[in-house]
Amino acid sequence: MAQACYHPSIEGAQHGAKCLPEFLDYAKRSGAKGAQPSNYMIQSEKGFQKAKDIKEAFGSRGMTLDGISAHCPFWVHTTAWTGSPTIRPFLPPDVAKKSENEIEKWAENYILKLLDLCAELGIKIVPMFWGVAFGWEMATGYPWGFWAGGNYDLLKEGQERFIKKTNKLRERARSLGIYLAHEIHPGTAAMCADDFNMLIEVCGGDKTLTVNADPSHCWEGEDWETRFRKVGARVYACHVKNFALRQNIPLRMMAPNWPDRAMQFCDIGTGDLNMTRYAEMLINIGYPQRYCQVMGTKTAPLIVEAESAYRDLDETSANGVAYVRDNLCFPLAGGSFEEGMGA
C-alpha cells in the first residue's frame, strides 16, 4: 500500500495559555500525530525544562516533537535596535525595562541556549522569523520611500546590520547542524522571496538560512506558488494556514480589531487558498523529502496554525488538524498515472 509522506501536526504559539502537557493532550485529542510547542511552553523557572522531561512528555503520548516555534525571541533580537514597543509582549517585565542593546543581548543569549537545547532534543530545523533588521521605513515597502540619500543608504545599512547582528546565532546553528527556517512575512527582514534570496547572497550562501513556508502570508502581490518555488531548495519547514480577503478594503488600513481588517486568517478548509495544491507543491519542491532526510523521520509534519477572528481558537485549530489529517496526508503516487494506460 502506498504510504503518505505527511503527518498532521500543530503549532503551539497561539495556545500559549496552555502548559506543555495541556497543549500536548489537546493536540492528541484533536488528532495530531506531532506538535510544535512554542519556546514559552518549554521554559522553567530557571531557564528551560530538561531535554529528558520534554522527550518524556512527547513519548508518553506517542507524539513526535516537530520543532520548537521560536518566532518571538528572534523577533525581539532583530527588532530591539529600533526601540519598537512590539517586542515588549515577548519579554519578562524586568528585561523590557532595559536599554535596546541590553534587550538584544538578552535575546541573543536566550536563543543560543534554545539552540543548544534543540540540539540535545535532536531538533535540526527551527521555525522562526528575523525581525526588522532593515528598519521600519523599508518594512513599509512604500514605493516613495527615500531609502537612499547623499549620506545614507537604508538597504546597504540593513544588509550590514543583518550580517553583524545574526552572525553569532548563525554560527551556533551551523556548529550544531541546525537550520534556521525564516517565515517570509510582512514586516520581517525578508518580506518576499527576493528579499530572502538577498539575505542568502549577502551572507555568502549560509546554509543555515532556510525557509518556513506559510501560504497565509502571501496576500499582497506574490502568490504562494511564486514565493516558495523561488526559494524551493531552502524550504525546510512549513505551516498550514489559510486566509480570506475582503474585497475593496485596503490591506494596509490601520484597523486594530481583527474583524475589521481586509485580510482575515480563517479555518483551513474555507479560505481563499487551495491547501491541497499547496501540499502538492511542497512535495514538488522537496520539502517532505528534505525534512525526513535531516530529521531521520518517515514522514514530515504539516503543521496547522489555524486562526480566526470569529471562531473559538481551540476549535479552529482542532478543525484544522482534522482537515489536514483527512485531506492532505494522502498516499503518494507510485508513478505516473500514464504508466498503466493501455495495459
C-alpha positions in Angstrom: 0.0 0.0 0.0 1.3 3.5 -0.9 2.5 5.5 2.1 1.8 9.1 3.0 4.8 11.5 3.3 3.0 13.8 5.8 1.5 13.6 9.3 -0.8 16.1 10.9 0.8 18.4 13.5 0.0 21.7 15.3 1.8 24.9 16.2 1.7 26.0 19.9 2.3 29.7 19.9 -1.4 30.5 19.6 -2.1 28.2 22.5 0.3 29.8 24.9 -2.2 29.8 27.8 -1.6 26.0 28.0 1.4 24.4 29.6 3.2 21.8 27.6 1.3 18.8 29.0 -2.0 20.6 28.4 -1.1 21.5 24.9 0.0 18.0 24.0 -3.1 16.5 25.5 -5.2 19.0 23.4 -3.2 18.3 20.3 -3.6 14.5 20.7 -7.4 14.8 21.3 -7.5 16.9 18.1 -5.9 14.1 16.1 -2.4 15.5 15.7 0.4 12.9 15.5 3.1 15.5 16.4 3.3 19.1 17.8 5.5 22.2 17.6 5.4 23.9 21.0 6.4 27.5 21.4 9.6 28.4 23.3 7.5 29.5 26.2 5.9 26.1 26.7 9.3 24.6 27.4 10.5 27.2 29.8 11.0 26.6 33.5 11.6 28.9 36.4 15.3 28.7 35.8 15.7 28.7 32.0 14.4 25.8 30.0 13.0 22.4 31.0 15.4 19.5 30.8 15.5 17.7 27.5 14.7 14.3 29.0 11.5 15.8 30.5 10.4 17.3 27.2 11.1 14.0 25.4 9.1 12.1 28.1 6.1 14.4 27.7 6.0 13.6 23.9 7.0 10.0 24.2 4.4 9.1 26.8 1.7 10.4 24.4 3.2 8.7 21.4 3.7 12.1 19.7 6.6 13.4 17.7 8.4 16.6 18.5 8.1 18.6 15.3 10.4 21.6 16.2 10.0 24.5 18.6 8.4 27.7 17.5 11.0 30.4 18.1 9.4 33.3 16.3 9.1 35.5 19.3 12.7 35.6 20.6 14.1 36.0 17.1 11.7 38.9 16.5 12.9 40.6 19.7 16.5 40.0 18.8 16.5 41.6 15.4 14.0 44.3 16.2 15.2 45.6 19.6 17.6 48.1 18.0 14.6 50.1 16.6 13.2 50.7 20.1 9.9 49.3 19.0 7.3 48.6 21.7 6.2 45.5 19.7 8.9 43.4 21.4 7.6 44.0 24.9 4.9 41.3 25.0 7.6 38.7 24.5 9.9 39.9 27.3 10.0 39.4 31.0 8.9 42.6 32.7 12.3 43.3 34.2 14.0 42.8 30.8 11.5 45.0 29.0 12.7 48.0 31.0 16.3 47.6 29.9 18.0 49.5 27.0 17.8 48.4 23.4 21.4 47.0 23.5 20.7 45.1 26.7 17.5 43.6 25.4 19.2 42.5 22.2 22.0 40.8 24.2 19.4 39.1 26.4 17.6 37.8 23.3 20.8 36.6 21.8 21.8 34.6 24.9 18.3 33.2 25.2 18.4 32.0 21.6 21.8 30.5 22.0 20.6 28.4 25.0 17.5 27.5 23.0 19.6 26.2 20.1 21.7 24.2 22.5 18.5 22.6 23.9 17.2 21.9 20.3 20.4 20.1 19.6 20.0 18.0 22.7 16.4 17.2 21.7 17.5 16.2 18.2 15.8 19.1 16.5 17.6 20.2 13.4 15.1 22.6 12.0 13.9 25.7 14.0 10.9 27.7 12.7 11.3 31.4 13.3 11.5 34.8 11.6 14.1 37.6 11.7 12.9 41.0 12.9 13.1 44.4 11.4 16.7 44.3 10.5 16.3 46.9 7.7 14.3 49.4 9.7 10.6 50.4 9.8 11.0 52.6 6.8 11.9 49.8 4.5 9.5 47.4 6.2 6.6 49.5 4.9 7.5 48.6 1.4 6.2 52.0 0.4 7.4 52.9 -3.2 8.0 56.6 -2.4 10.5 55.7 0.3 13.5 57.9 0.1 15.6 54.9 1.1 18.9 56.4 0.0 20.3 59.9 0.1 23.5 61.8 0.0 24.7 60.4 3.3 22.7 57.2 3.9 21.6 54.0 2.2 19.0 52.1 4.2 19.3 49.0 2.1 23.1 48.7 2.4 23.0 49.6 6.1 20.3 46.9 6.6 22.4 44.3 4.9 25.4 45.1 7.0 23.2 45.2 10.2 21.7 41.8 9.4 25.1 40.2 8.8 26.5 41.6 12.0 23.5 41.0 14.3 22.8 37.5 13.2 26.4 36.3 12.9 26.7 34.6 16.3 23.3 32.9 16.0 24.1 31.6 12.6 27.5 30.4 13.7 26.0 28.5 16.7 23.3 27.0 14.5 25.9 25.9 11.9 28.1 24.3 14.5 25.0 22.3 15.8 23.8 21.3 12.3 20.6 23.4 12.8 18.7 25.1 10.0 17.0 28.4 10.9 13.7 28.4 9.0 12.6 32.0 8.4 8.9 32.6 7.8 8.8 35.0 5.0 6.4 37.5 6.4 5.4 41.2 6.1 7.4 43.4 8.4 10.3 41.0 8.8 13.9 41.0 7.4 12.6 39.1 4.3 9.1 40.0 3.2 9.2 38.2 -0.1 11.2 35.5 -1.9 13.6 38.1 -3.5 14.3 39.6 0.0 15.2 36.2 1.3 17.4 35.3 -1.6 19.2 38.7 -0.9 19.9 37.6 2.7 21.4 34.4 1.4 23.6 36.3 -1.0 24.9 38.9 1.5 25.6 36.1 4.0 27.7 34.2 1.5 25.2 31.4 0.8 25.0 30.5 4.5 23.3 27.1 4.6 21.6 27.8 7.9 19.3 30.3 6.3 16.3 28.3 5.3 12.5 28.9 4.9 9.4 28.0 6.9 6.8 28.0 4.2 3.5 29.6 5.2 1.0 30.5 2.4 -1.2 32.7 4.6 1.3 35.5 4.4 1.1 35.7 0.6 -1.8 38.2 0.3 -0.2 41.1 -1.5 1.3 40.7 -4.9 3.3 37.5 -4.6 1.2 34.3 -4.5 2.4 31.3 -2.5 3.5 29.2 -5.5 5.7 32.0 -6.9 7.2 32.7 -3.5 8.0 29.1 -2.5 9.3 28.0 -5.9 11.7 30.9 -5.9 13.2 29.6 -2.6 12.3 25.9 -3.1 15.6 24.3 -2.3 15.7 26.3 1.0 12.2 25.2 2.3 12.9 23.0 5.3 9.7 23.6 7.4 6.1 24.6 6.8 2.9 25.8 8.3 -0.6 25.1 7.0 -2.7 28.2 7.3 -5.4 29.9 5.2 -6.9 33.4 4.8 -9.8 35.1 3.1 -9.5 38.6 1.6 -12.4 41.0 1.9 -12.8 42.9 -1.3 -12.5 46.7 -1.7 -10.9 47.2 1.7 -7.3 48.5 1.9 -4.9 45.8 3.0 -2.8 48.3 5.0 -5.6 50.1 6.7 -4.9 50.8 10.4 -7.6 48.6 11.9 -6.6 47.1 15.4 -9.8 45.0 15.5 -9.2 41.8 13.5 -12.8 41.5 12.1 -12.4 45.0 10.6 -9.3 44.0 8.6 -9.1 43.2 4.8 -7.1 40.1 5.4 -8.7 37.5 7.6 -7.0 34.4 8.9 -9.6 31.6 8.8 -10.2 27.9 9.1 -8.2 25.8 6.7 -11.0 24.5 4.6 -13.0 27.6 3.6 -10.3 30.2 2.9 -9.2 31.6 -0.5 -6.1 29.3 -0.8 -6.3 25.7 -2.1 -4.5 23.7 0.6 -4.3 20.5 -1.5 -2.4 22.3 -4.2 -0.1 23.8 -1.5 0.7 20.4 -0.1 1.4 19.0 -3.5 3.7 21.9 -4.3 5.7 21.3 -1.2 6.3 17.7 -2.4 7.3 19.0 -5.8 9.9 21.4 -4.3 11.2 18.7 -2.0 10.1 19.8 1.5 9.0 16.4 2.9 12.0 14.6 1.4 14.3 17.3 2.8 12.7 17.3 6.2 12.8 13.5 6.5 16.4 13.3 5.5 17.5 16.0 8.0 15.4 14.7 10.9 15.6 11.0 10.2 11.8 10.5 10.1 9.5 8.6 7.8 7.0 11.5 7.4 7.2 15.3 7.5 4.8 17.4 9.5 2.1 19.6 8.1 1.9 22.0 11.0 -1.5 23.6 11.5 -1.6 27.2 12.6 -5.3 28.0 12.0 -6.6 31.2 13.4 -10.0 33.0 13.2 -11.4 36.4 14.2 -14.7 34.7 14.9 -14.3 31.0 15.7 -13.1 29.7 19.0 -9.3 29.2 18.8 -9.1 25.6 20.2 -12.0 24.6 17.9 -10.4 26.3 14.9 -7.1 24.5 15.4 -8.8 21.2 16.0 -10.8 21.6 12.9 -7.6 22.4 11.0 -5.8 19.3 12.3 -8.8 17.2 11.2 -8.7 18.8 7.8 -5.0 18.1 7.3 -5.4 14.5 8.5 -8.4 13.8 6.3 -7.4 15.7 3.2 -3.7 16.4 3.0 -2.0 13.3 4.4 -2.7 11.4 1.2 -0.8 8.3 0.0 1.8 9.2 -2.6 1.6 8.1 -6.2 4.0 5.2 -7.0 4.5 6.5 -10.6 2.8 8.4 -13.4 -0.9 7.7 -13.9 0.0 7.3 -17.6 2.0 4.2 -16.9 -1.0 1.9 -16.5 -2.8 3.2 -19.6 -3.4 0.6 -22.3 -2.1 -2.2 -20.1 
